[in-house]
Amino acid sequence: MTSQSAPLPADGFLSLPQELVDNVIEHNQDDPATLYACALVNSTWTYPAQSALFARVHFYHHSGRVYRAKPTKNSHRIDRFCELITSYPHLAALVRSVEVEPLIDASQEACLGLVLSKFTNLKRISLDLAGYYWDELSQCMRDALLTTFRSPNITNVELREGLFFRCADFLALLGACEHLKRLSLYYMSCDDLEDVLNAPEESLTTLPKGINLQLDSLTLGLYENSYLSLMHRLLQLGESMDLSHLHRLSVLTAGTGHLQERIETTKEILKLNSHSLEHLVLNVCLGEPLAKLIDVSQLRSIQVKLWWVRMRSDQQTDSVVWLKWLAETFNDLAKHRVVEEVAFEVFYSASIASHVEEWHALDKALSQISSLTRVSVGLDCYDCTKGRWKYHTEYPKTVATDVKFILPLVSQRGILTHEVAANYPS
């Protein structure tokens, strides 16, 4: 008597538990080719695969003469995407996040308002102006964006590399986001900032009357002096923008100069927060214990970017000073036993295993935090001879040993991980 296997379903595939299907989709969410293949299996796979494919979309301008960025795996020509959701309306409801670049094309601009209006479940919008002035966008595009920003569903907004002739226009754009909880600003500036900052307090332009943004998360990318000035203007908004109850704060400054001003601006932002901060990202050495600037009793994770590459006239904090400050900071954090994750991203040109004594002092401080479950080290090494960041294959095989050598106590706890070419992969 021969045994017979159970007959296959009509579609030719054995059914799998939905939980397993979801895990497969989640594991491959950054692989569009695999997701498209999964979507064709059967109805059990189609919806979760499509949800992963269309949760985040990126509309780009197709002309390289107009915009320099390269399309990503989520990129779409807006006119073609409009045709897609016209044929398959259910796909529009899957979009949760959209990234928009300047559309210097009348046919694409006309599609923008229509497409955005169909995203009924949209929660996040990112506008990358790519160095354009807000006023350079067509009235059609500006109206479409403002309408979207006013949606009560939009709680997460990101603005990148944009210029405004008037600070009042920038604040009006922020004021359109009445339900905002998460705000990210990268390299934004206004032409009239100097006049605004020197104006009497009673004449300062504020957010539209009645707006009181209660932010949960704030991410700032500040570059050189003009961008720091915009941050000072935001700090003057007072009751219009409440930063005292942030759970997440990221302050990243960049540039070859103004080091002390970058440090002081970061401190000024930190002091605005009260007792609720849980996640912090920094890239400047503050020079004094973090506990003197904020209440660290609730801090669960901290990410620090350490820039140790000196190029020409760069103003950078010495690596020894960095390590001593970090050791002092984590000695204070050890008293509260709440920090769970620590991440260091090190940009360097010499050996990572230099300054062993200072590394070991930091290692000792970290080992005293009993609540700590993960310490990750991201490494990016700059090759001064070739004038570029090293490719993944160019890192020495001893890197893993070097990381364990500088953080031996953390390594012994089994919570240490590392990654080379973390930010500049080949």
C-alpha positions as CSV (number, residue, x, y, z in Angstrom):
1,M,0.0,0.0,0.0
2,T,1.5,3.3,-1.0
3,S,1.0,6.5,0.9
4,Q,-0.4,9.5,-0.9
5,S,0.4,13.1,0.0
6,A,-2.5,15.6,0.5
7,P,-3.6,17.1,-2.7
8,L,-2.4,20.6,-3.5
9,P,-5.0,23.5,-3.4
10,A,-6.3,24.7,-6.8
11,D,-3.7,27.4,-7.0
12,G,-0.9,24.8,-6.7
13,F,0.5,26.1,-3.4
14,L,0.3,24.7,0.1
15,S,-1.2,27.2,2.5
16,L,1.1,28.5,5.3
17,P,0.2,30.1,8.6
18,Q,-0.4,33.8,8.1
19,E,2.2,34.6,10.8
20,L,4.9,32.7,8.8
21,V,3.9,34.6,5.6
22,D,4.2,37.9,7.4
23,N,7.6,37.0,8.8
24,V,8.8,36.1,5.3
25,I,7.5,39.4,4.0
26,E,9.1,41.4,6.8
27,H,12.4,39.7,6.3
28,N,12.4,40.7,2.6
29,Q,10.8,44.2,2.9
30,D,14.0,45.8,1.4
31,D,14.0,43.5,-1.6
32,P,11.4,44.7,-4.1
33,A,12.1,41.8,-6.6
34,T,11.3,39.2,-3.9
35,L,8.2,41.1,-2.7
36,Y,6.8,41.3,-6.3
37,A,7.3,37.5,-6.6
38,C,5.6,37.0,-3.2
39,A,2.6,39.1,-4.4
40,L,2.1,36.6,-7.2
41,V,1.9,33.5,-5.1
42,N,-1.7,33.5,-4.0
43,S,-4.2,35.7,-2.0
44,T,-2.5,34.8,1.3
45,W,0.7,36.5,0.1
46,T,-0.6,39.2,-2.1
47,Y,-1.9,41.8,0.4
48,P,1.1,41.7,2.8
49,A,3.5,41.8,-0.1
50,Q,1.7,44.8,-1.7
51,S,1.5,46.5,1.7
52,A,5.3,46.3,2.1
53,L,5.9,47.4,-1.5
54,F,3.7,50.5,-1.4
55,A,3.9,51.5,2.3
56,R,6.5,54.1,1.4
57,V,6.7,55.7,-2.1
58,H,9.1,58.3,-3.5
59,F,8.2,60.6,-6.3
60,Y,11.2,61.9,-8.2
61,H,11.8,64.1,-11.2
62,H,13.1,62.0,-14.0
63,S,15.4,64.5,-15.6
64,G,18.9,64.4,-14.3
65,R,19.4,67.9,-15.6
66,V,16.9,69.2,-13.1
67,Y,17.5,67.1,-10.0
68,R,20.7,65.3,-9.0
69,A,19.4,62.5,-6.8
70,K,19.2,58.9,-8.0
71,P,15.9,57.0,-7.8
72,T,15.6,54.5,-5.0
73,K,13.9,51.1,-4.8
74,N,10.7,52.9,-3.8
75,S,10.9,55.6,-6.5
76,H,8.1,56.2,-9.0
77,R,7.4,58.7,-11.8
78,I,4.3,60.4,-10.4
79,D,2.4,60.3,-13.7
80,R,3.0,56.5,-14.0
81,F,2.0,56.0,-10.4
82,C,-1.2,57.9,-11.1
83,E,-2.0,55.5,-13.9
84,L,-1.3,52.6,-11.6
85,I,-3.6,53.6,-8.8
86,T,-6.3,54.5,-11.3
87,S,-6.2,50.9,-12.5
88,Y,-5.8,49.5,-9.0
89,P,-7.4,51.9,-6.5
90,H,-6.8,49.7,-3.5
91,L,-3.0,50.3,-3.8
92,A,-3.5,54.0,-2.8
93,A,-4.8,53.0,0.6
94,L,-1.6,51.1,1.3
95,V,0.6,54.2,1.2
96,R,1.7,55.4,4.6
97,S,4.6,57.6,3.7
98,V,5.5,59.7,0.7
99,E,8.7,61.5,-0.3
100,V,8.4,64.3,-2.8
101,E,11.0,66.2,-4.8
102,P,10.6,69.4,-6.9
103,L,8.5,68.6,-10.0
104,I,9.5,71.1,-12.6
105,D,7.2,69.6,-15.1
106,A,3.6,70.8,-15.7
107,S,2.3,67.3,-16.5
108,Q,3.7,65.8,-13.3
109,E,2.6,68.8,-11.2
110,A,-1.0,68.3,-12.3
111,C,-0.9,64.7,-11.0
112,L,0.5,65.6,-7.6
113,G,-2.7,66.9,-6.0
114,L,-4.8,64.1,-7.4
115,V,-2.4,61.4,-6.2
116,L,-1.9,62.8,-2.7
117,S,-5.7,63.2,-2.3
118,K,-6.1,59.4,-2.9
119,F,-3.7,58.5,-0.1
120,T,-6.4,58.1,2.6
121,N,-4.0,56.4,5.1
122,L,-1.0,58.7,4.6
123,K,0.8,59.5,7.9
124,R,4.1,60.9,6.8
125,I,5.3,63.3,4.1
126,S,8.9,64.2,3.3
127,L,9.6,67.2,1.1
128,D,13.2,67.4,-0.3
129,L,13.5,70.8,-2.0
130,A,17.0,70.0,-3.2
131,G,18.2,73.6,-2.8
132,Y,15.2,75.1,-4.5
133,Y,13.3,78.0,-2.9
134,W,9.8,77.3,-1.8
135,D,8.6,80.1,-4.1
136,E,10.2,78.4,-7.1
137,L,7.7,75.6,-6.9
138,S,4.6,76.2,-8.9
139,Q,1.5,77.4,-7.2
140,C,-0.2,74.1,-8.1
141,M,2.5,72.1,-6.3
142,R,2.5,74.4,-3.3
143,D,-1.3,74.2,-3.0
144,A,-1.2,70.4,-3.2
145,L,1.5,70.1,-0.5
146,L,-0.3,72.5,1.8
147,T,-3.5,70.6,1.5
148,T,-1.8,67.4,2.4
149,F,0.0,69.0,5.3
150,R,-3.3,70.2,6.7
151,S,-4.7,66.6,6.8
152,P,-5.4,65.4,10.4
153,N,-3.8,62.1,9.5
154,I,-0.4,63.8,8.9
155,T,1.6,63.5,12.1
156,N,5.1,63.1,10.7
157,V,6.7,65.7,8.5
158,E,10.3,66.0,7.1
159,L,11.7,69.0,5.2
160,R,15.1,68.8,3.5
161,E,17.5,71.3,1.9
162,G,14.9,74.0,1.3
163,L,15.2,77.8,1.1
164,F,12.6,80.4,1.9
165,F,12.8,84.1,1.0
166,R,10.8,84.9,4.1
167,C,10.8,83.2,7.5
168,A,7.1,83.9,7.7
169,D,6.5,81.5,4.8
170,F,8.5,78.8,6.5
171,L,6.5,79.2,9.7
172,A,3.3,79.2,7.7
173,L,4.3,75.9,6.2
174,L,4.9,74.4,9.7
175,G,1.7,76.0,10.9
176,A,-0.3,74.0,8.3
177,C,0.6,70.8,10.2
178,E,-1.7,71.2,13.1
179,H,-1.6,67.6,14.2
180,L,2.2,67.3,13.9
181,K,3.9,64.9,16.4
182,R,7.2,64.1,14.6
183,L,9.2,66.9,12.9
184,S,12.5,66.5,11.0
185,L,14.3,69.5,9.5
186,Y,17.5,69.1,7.5
187,Y,19.5,72.1,6.2
188,M,16.6,74.6,6.0
189,S,17.2,78.3,5.9
190,C,15.5,81.7,5.2
191,D,17.0,84.7,3.5
192,D,15.6,87.2,6.0
193,L,16.8,85.5,9.2
194,E,19.2,88.2,10.2
195,D,16.4,90.8,10.1
196,V,14.0,88.5,11.9
197,L,16.5,87.7,14.7
198,N,17.3,91.4,15.2
199,A,13.6,92.5,15.3
200,P,11.9,93.5,18.5
201,E,10.3,90.5,20.3
202,E,6.8,91.9,19.9
203,S,7.2,92.0,16.1
204,L,8.5,88.5,15.7
205,T,6.5,86.4,13.2
206,T,5.1,83.3,14.8
207,L,3.1,80.2,13.8
208,P,-0.5,81.0,12.8
209,K,-2.6,82.1,15.7
210,G,-4.0,79.3,17.8
211,I,-1.4,76.7,16.7
212,N,0.3,74.8,19.5
213,L,2.4,72.0,18.3
214,Q,3.0,69.3,20.9
215,L,6.0,67.4,19.5
216,D,6.9,63.9,20.5
217,S,10.0,63.7,18.2
218,L,12.3,66.3,16.8
219,T,15.2,65.6,14.3
220,L,17.5,68.5,13.3
221,G,20.2,68.6,10.7
222,L,22.0,71.9,11.1
223,Y,24.8,73.0,8.7
224,E,27.0,76.1,9.2
225,N,26.0,79.4,10.6
226,S,22.8,80.3,8.6
227,Y,21.1,77.0,9.5
228,L,22.0,77.4,13.2
229,S,20.3,80.8,13.1
230,L,17.0,79.2,11.9
231,M,17.2,76.9,14.9
232,H,17.6,79.9,17.2
233,R,14.4,81.3,15.6
234,L,12.5,78.1,16.2
235,L,13.5,78.2,19.8
236,Q,11.8,81.6,20.1
237,L,8.4,80.2,19.2
238,G,7.6,79.5,22.8
239,E,4.0,78.4,23.2
240,S,3.5,77.8,19.5
241,M,5.9,74.8,19.5
242,D,6.2,72.9,22.7
243,L,9.5,71.0,22.9
244,S,9.4,70.2,26.6
245,H,7.8,66.7,26.2
246,L,10.0,65.2,23.5
247,H,10.5,61.4,23.7
248,R,13.0,61.4,20.8
249,L,15.6,64.1,20.0
250,S,18.3,64.0,17.3
251,V,20.6,67.0,16.9
252,L,23.2,66.6,14.1
253,T,25.4,69.6,13.2
254,A,27.8,69.7,10.3
255,G,30.3,72.0,8.6
256,T,34.0,72.9,8.8
257,G,33.7,75.8,11.2
258,H,31.6,77.2,14.0
259,L,32.4,74.3,16.3
260,Q,31.7,76.1,19.5
261,E,28.4,77.6,18.1
262,R,27.3,74.1,17.1
263,I,28.1,72.8,20.6
264,E,26.2,75.7,22.3
265,T,23.2,75.4,20.0
266,T,23.0,71.6,20.8
267,K,23.1,72.4,24.5
268,E,20.4,75.1,24.1
269,I,18.1,72.6,22.4
270,L,18.8,69.9,25.0
271,K,17.9,72.3,27.9
272,L,14.4,72.8,26.4
273,N,13.5,69.2,27.2
274,S,12.2,68.4,30.6
275,H,12.0,64.9,32.0
276,S,10.5,62.8,29.2
277,L,13.5,62.1,26.8
278,E,13.9,58.4,26.0
279,H,16.0,58.4,22.8
280,L,18.9,60.8,22.0
281,V,21.2,61.2,18.9
282,L,24.2,63.6,19.0
283,N,27.3,64.3,17.0
284,V,29.1,66.9,19.1
285,C,31.1,66.5,22.3
286,L,29.3,68.7,24.8
287,G,32.2,68.9,27.2
288,E,30.1,68.6,30.3
289,P,28.1,65.7,31.7
290,L,24.8,65.1,29.9
291,A,23.1,64.9,33.2
292,K,23.7,68.6,33.7
293,L,21.8,69.5,30.6
294,I,18.8,67.1,30.7
295,D,17.1,64.7,33.0
296,V,18.7,61.4,32.0
297,S,16.5,59.2,34.3
298,Q,14.3,58.1,31.5
299,L,16.9,57.8,28.7
300,R,16.7,54.3,27.2
301,S,18.9,54.7,24.1
302,I,21.7,57.0,22.9
303,Q,23.4,57.2,19.6
304,V,26.6,59.2,19.2
305,K,28.3,60.0,15.9
306,L,32.1,60.6,16.5
307,W,33.8,62.4,13.6
308,W,37.5,61.9,13.9
309,V,38.5,62.7,10.4
310,R,40.4,66.0,9.9
311,M,40.2,67.5,6.5
312,R,41.9,70.8,5.7
313,S,40.7,73.4,8.2
314,D,38.0,71.3,9.9
315,Q,37.2,72.2,13.5
316,Q,36.7,68.9,15.2
317,T,36.9,67.7,18.8
318,D,40.0,65.6,19.6
319,S,39.3,61.9,19.9
320,V,40.8,61.7,23.4
321,V,38.5,64.5,24.6
322,W,35.5,62.7,23.0
323,L,36.3,59.4,24.8
324,K,36.8,61.1,28.2
325,W,33.5,62.9,27.9
326,L,31.7,59.7,26.9
327,A,33.1,57.8,29.9
328,E,32.0,60.6,32.2
329,T,28.5,60.6,30.6
330,F,28.0,56.9,30.9
331,N,29.3,56.8,34.5
332,D,26.4,59.1,35.3
333,L,23.9,57.1,33.2
334,A,24.9,53.9,35.1
335,K,23.4,55.3,38.3
336,H,19.9,55.1,36.8
337,R,20.1,51.7,35.1
338,V,17.6,52.4,32.4
339,V,19.7,52.7,29.3
340,E,19.2,49.6,27.1
341,E,20.9,50.4,23.8
342,V,24.0,52.4,22.9
343,A,25.3,53.0,19.4
344,F,28.6,54.6,18.4
345,E,29.3,55.6,14.8
346,V,33.0,56.3,14.4
347,F,34.3,58.1,11.3
348,Y,38.1,57.8,11.5
349,S,41.3,57.7,9.4
350,A,43.8,56.1,11.9
351,S,43.5,52.9,13.8
352,I,40.3,52.4,15.7
353,A,42.4,50.7,18.5
354,S,44.2,54.0,19.3
355,H,43.8,55.6,22.7
356,V,43.4,52.2,24.5
357,E,43.3,53.7,28.0
358,E,40.5,56.1,27.2
359,W,38.5,53.3,25.4
360,H,38.9,51.0,28.4
361,A,37.6,53.8,30.7
362,L,34.5,54.0,28.5
363,D,34.2,50.2,28.4
364,K,34.2,50.2,32.2
365,A,31.5,52.8,32.4
366,L,29.3,50.9,30.0
367,S,29.8,47.6,31.8
368,Q,28.3,49.1,34.9
369,I,25.0,49.7,33.2
370,S,23.1,46.6,34.2
371,S,20.1,47.4,32.0
372,L,22.2,47.5,28.8
373,T,21.2,44.9,26.2
374,R,23.1,46.1,23.2
375,V,26.2,48.1,22.2
376,S,26.7,48.6,18.5
377,V,29.8,50.1,16.8
378,G,29.6,51.4,13.2
379,L,32.9,52.0,11.6
380,D,33.7,54.2,8.5
381,C,37.4,54.6,7.7
382,Y,38.6,57.4,5.4
383,D,41.6,56.5,3.2
384,C,43.5,59.8,3.1
385,T,45.8,58.5,0.3
386,K,43.0,57.6,-2.0
387,G,40.8,60.5,-0.9
388,R,37.7,58.4,-0.3
389,W,36.0,56.1,2.3
390,K,37.2,52.6,2.3
391,Y,35.2,49.9,0.6
392,H,33.8,47.1,2.7
393,T,36.5,44.7,1.4
394,E,39.3,47.0,2.2
395,Y,38.9,46.8,6.0
396,P,41.5,44.6,7.8
397,K,40.4,41.2,9.0
398,T,41.4,42.3,12.5
399,V,38.6,44.8,12.8
400,A,36.4,42.5,14.9
401,T,39.3,41.7,17.2
402,D,40.1,45.4,17.5
403,V,36.5,46.3,18.5
404,K,36.6,43.5,21.2
405,F,40.0,44.7,22.4
406,I,38.8,48.3,23.0
407,L,35.6,47.2,24.6
408,P,36.5,43.9,26.4
409,L,34.0,44.0,29.3
410,V,31.1,44.8,27.0
411,S,32.2,42.0,24.7
412,Q,32.3,39.5,27.5
413,R,28.6,40.2,28.2
414,G,27.8,39.2,24.7
415,I,26.0,42.4,23.8
416,L,28.7,43.9,21.4
417,T,28.1,44.1,17.7
418,H,30.0,46.0,14.9
419,E,29.6,46.9,11.3
420,V,32.2,48.2,8.8
421,A,31.4,50.7,6.1
422,A,28.3,51.5,8.1
423,N,27.4,54.8,6.4
424,Y,29.6,54.7,3.3
425,P,29.3,51.2,1.8
426,S,31.0,50.4,-1.4
